[in-house]
Each structure stands twice: as C-alpha cells, then as structure tokens.
Amino acid sequence: MHYCRNLYKISSSKLIFNTNSKMSTFYNKINQRLLTNPFYTKGEVIHGFGRGSKELGIPTANFAEDVVDHLPSDVQTGIYYGWARVDDGEVHKMVLSVGWNPYFKNEKKSMETHIMHEFDADFYGACLRILITGYLRPEENYNSLDELITAIQNDINNAKNNLDSPDQINLKNYEEMMTKQE
C-alpha cells in the first residue's frame, strides 16, 4: 500500500461575484480565477459508492471525507476540470464532481475524479493529486440514468477541449503536481 498524507492546504482566494450577472460571465470569472490561482489537493484514493465503473461506465477515484470536509468554503459544488497524478505517475487530464450527486440523493458531499487515462488496474490506497484549473457547470439533477451519463460524457469532452489550451497546458507542470512523493 502507498502512503499518502492528506493535504488540507488548498490554494484559494475568495471568489466574489455579482449575483445579478449572467451565468456565462460568472463561469468566465471562476475560470479566470482558477487559471491564476488553481486549487490543489491530494489524498489517498478510497472506495466510493461503487457507481462510477459499474453503473455509469465512467470510473472515478474518490477522496476520503476528511479531504472533502477541508475544501475551502468558496469551492462551489459543481463540475470542474484540471490535472491529476496518481503516486509518481504521469500527469493526466481529469474532470471532477464536487457535491451531493442529486440523482443518487447522496447524504454526504463527495469529490469524484475521472482521470482521462486507461489504467491497467485499480489504485485504491494510492496518492491522488489534483489541480483544479477550470469550472464547467453547477451540479444538476437528472430524470434518468441515461441523461446523467450523457451529461458526464459532455463534461469529459468539454474538459478535454478546454485542457488543450496553452494556458491549461502550462498548468499541467504546476510545482506541487511535479514534486516526487515523500
């Protein structure tokens, strides 16, 4: 088993927005802030609800409750994207759900990371580092599992496209992401 000390210090500065502005302006402001001051955290990969791979066909790596509980209050629930690294492996694109998963009526807030890479095996117990560099949308509820899966696939495609921008590629080499594990 790999040891990973959970990191609660997530870079953050308050995101303050005019609530009367249009949603696209809101998203643009969040994304501008994340480009200049991305959120970073790491923690051990734990077993989640068991839905990602089995029910949705979209595997996720889950953080323990203590990592989720230490998110800054200004990290809104919703769908984010950025970069992920398992142990000292390569850095890959990722999309992240932070929230309550309304379709499944979760009672606990979660952080579920879909890493855009095909791994040979599960990596429970590994150290997962993520750098959140962009925001896609707020959390939503769906009328069917198919609607949810379609939305997730759209999020993955949007994240892939956004992460191909030069500004996003530069963040892939963020110092904390590149440092070897202790």
C-alpha positions as CSV (number, residue, x, y, z in Angstrom):
1,M,0.0,0.0,0.0
2,H,1.2,3.5,-0.8
3,Y,1.3,6.1,1.9
4,C,-0.2,9.5,1.1
5,R,-0.5,12.2,3.7
6,N,-3.7,14.1,3.1
7,L,-3.1,17.7,2.3
8,Y,-5.7,20.1,3.5
9,K,-4.0,23.3,2.4
10,I,-5.6,24.1,-0.8
11,S,-4.6,27.3,-2.5
12,S,-7.6,29.6,-2.5
13,S,-8.7,33.1,-2.6
14,K,-12.3,34.2,-2.2
15,L,-14.4,34.1,-5.3
16,I,-16.7,37.1,-5.1
17,F,-19.3,37.6,-7.9
18,N,-22.1,39.9,-8.7
19,T,-25.2,37.6,-8.3
20,N,-27.0,39.7,-10.9
21,S,-24.5,39.0,-13.7
22,K,-25.2,36.4,-16.4
23,M,-24.1,32.8,-15.8
24,S,-21.6,32.9,-18.6
25,T,-19.9,35.9,-17.0
26,F,-20.0,34.0,-13.7
27,Y,-18.3,31.0,-15.3
28,N,-15.7,33.2,-17.0
29,K,-14.8,34.8,-13.8
30,I,-14.4,31.5,-12.0
31,N,-12.2,30.2,-14.8
32,Q,-10.1,33.3,-14.9
33,R,-9.5,32.9,-11.1
34,L,-8.7,29.2,-11.4
35,L,-6.1,29.9,-14.2
36,T,-4.2,32.4,-12.0
37,N,-4.9,30.6,-8.6
38,P,-5.8,26.9,-9.1
39,F,-7.0,24.7,-6.3
40,Y,-4.6,21.9,-5.4
41,T,-5.2,19.0,-3.0
42,K,-4.1,15.4,-2.5
43,G,-5.2,12.4,-0.6
44,E,-5.5,8.7,-0.6
45,V,-7.8,7.0,-3.1
46,I,-10.6,5.2,-1.3
47,H,-13.6,3.0,-2.3
48,G,-16.5,5.2,-3.2
49,F,-20.1,4.4,-3.8
50,G,-19.3,1.8,-6.5
51,R,-21.3,3.5,-9.2
52,G,-18.6,5.1,-11.5
53,S,-17.4,2.0,-13.2
54,K,-20.3,-0.4,-12.6
55,E,-23.4,1.8,-13.1
56,L,-22.1,4.6,-15.2
57,G,-19.2,3.0,-17.1
58,I,-17.1,6.0,-16.1
59,P,-14.5,5.1,-13.4
60,T,-13.8,7.6,-10.7
61,A,-11.2,7.9,-8.0
62,N,-12.6,9.1,-4.7
63,F,-11.2,11.1,-1.8
64,A,-11.8,10.4,1.8
65,E,-14.4,12.5,3.7
66,D,-11.6,14.4,5.6
67,V,-10.3,15.8,2.3
68,V,-13.7,16.8,1.2
69,D,-14.5,18.4,4.6
70,H,-11.4,20.6,4.3
71,L,-12.3,22.2,1.0
72,P,-12.4,26.0,1.2
73,S,-15.9,27.3,1.6
74,D,-15.6,29.2,-1.7
75,V,-15.3,26.0,-3.7
76,Q,-18.8,25.7,-5.0
77,T,-20.4,22.3,-5.8
78,G,-20.3,21.5,-9.5
79,I,-18.2,20.1,-12.3
80,Y,-14.6,21.1,-12.6
81,Y,-11.6,20.1,-14.7
82,G,-7.8,20.1,-14.4
83,W,-4.9,17.7,-13.9
84,A,-4.4,14.6,-11.9
85,R,-1.5,12.4,-10.9
86,V,-1.5,9.0,-9.2
87,D,1.5,8.5,-7.0
88,D,4.6,9.5,-9.1
89,G,3.0,8.6,-12.4
90,E,2.3,10.8,-15.3
91,V,0.0,13.9,-15.1
92,H,-3.3,13.3,-16.9
93,K,-6.4,15.3,-17.7
94,M,-9.3,14.9,-15.3
95,V,-12.8,16.0,-14.7
96,L,-14.1,16.3,-11.1
97,S,-17.5,16.3,-9.5
98,V,-17.8,18.1,-6.2
99,G,-21.1,17.9,-4.4
100,W,-24.1,15.8,-3.4
101,N,-24.9,13.9,-6.6
102,P,-28.6,14.8,-6.6
103,Y,-29.6,12.0,-8.9
104,F,-28.3,9.5,-6.3
105,K,-29.6,11.5,-3.4
106,N,-26.2,11.4,-1.5
107,E,-26.3,12.3,2.1
108,K,-22.6,13.2,2.1
109,K,-20.7,15.6,-0.1
110,S,-18.1,13.9,-2.3
111,M,-15.2,14.6,-4.7
112,E,-15.2,12.1,-7.5
113,T,-12.3,12.4,-10.0
114,H,-12.5,10.8,-13.5
115,I,-9.0,10.6,-14.8
116,M,-8.8,10.6,-18.6
117,H,-6.4,7.7,-18.9
118,E,-6.8,4.0,-19.2
119,F,-5.2,2.4,-16.1
120,D,-4.1,-1.3,-16.0
121,A,-5.5,-1.9,-12.5
122,D,-7.4,-0.2,-9.6
123,F,-5.3,2.1,-7.5
124,Y,-7.0,2.2,-4.1
125,G,-4.6,3.3,-1.4
126,A,-2.6,5.3,-3.9
127,C,-1.9,9.0,-3.5
128,L,-4.1,11.1,-5.9
129,R,-3.0,14.7,-6.5
130,I,-5.4,17.0,-8.4
131,L,-5.1,20.6,-9.6
132,I,-8.4,22.2,-10.3
133,T,-8.0,24.7,-13.2
134,G,-11.4,25.2,-14.6
135,Y,-15.2,25.1,-13.9
136,L,-17.7,23.6,-16.3
137,R,-21.1,23.9,-14.6
138,P,-23.1,23.6,-11.4
139,E,-24.3,20.3,-10.1
140,E,-27.7,19.2,-11.6
141,N,-30.3,16.6,-11.1
142,Y,-31.5,14.3,-14.0
143,N,-34.7,12.4,-14.9
144,S,-32.8,9.3,-15.9
145,L,-29.5,7.5,-15.7
146,D,-29.1,7.9,-19.4
147,E,-29.4,11.7,-19.1
148,L,-26.8,11.7,-16.3
149,I,-24.4,9.6,-18.4
150,T,-24.8,11.9,-21.4
151,A,-24.1,14.9,-19.2
152,I,-21.0,13.3,-17.8
153,Q,-19.8,12.4,-21.3
154,N,-20.3,16.0,-22.4
155,D,-18.4,17.2,-19.4
156,I,-15.5,14.9,-20.3
157,N,-15.4,16.2,-23.9
158,N,-15.6,19.8,-22.8
159,A,-12.8,19.3,-20.2
160,K,-10.6,17.6,-22.8
161,N,-11.1,20.5,-25.2
162,N,-10.5,23.2,-22.5
163,L,-7.4,21.4,-21.2
164,D,-5.8,21.6,-24.7
165,S,-5.5,25.4,-24.4
166,P,-1.9,26.8,-23.9
167,D,-2.8,28.3,-20.6
168,Q,-4.1,25.0,-19.3
169,I,-1.2,23.0,-20.6
170,N,1.2,25.3,-18.8
171,L,-0.7,24.4,-15.5
172,K,0.0,20.7,-16.1
173,N,3.5,21.3,-14.8
174,Y,2.4,23.1,-11.6
175,E,5.1,22.6,-8.9
176,E,3.0,20.6,-6.5
177,M,2.0,18.2,-9.3
178,M,5.5,17.6,-10.3
179,T,7.1,17.0,-6.9
180,K,8.0,13.4,-6.1
181,Q,6.1,11.8,-3.2
182,E,7.9,11.7,0.1
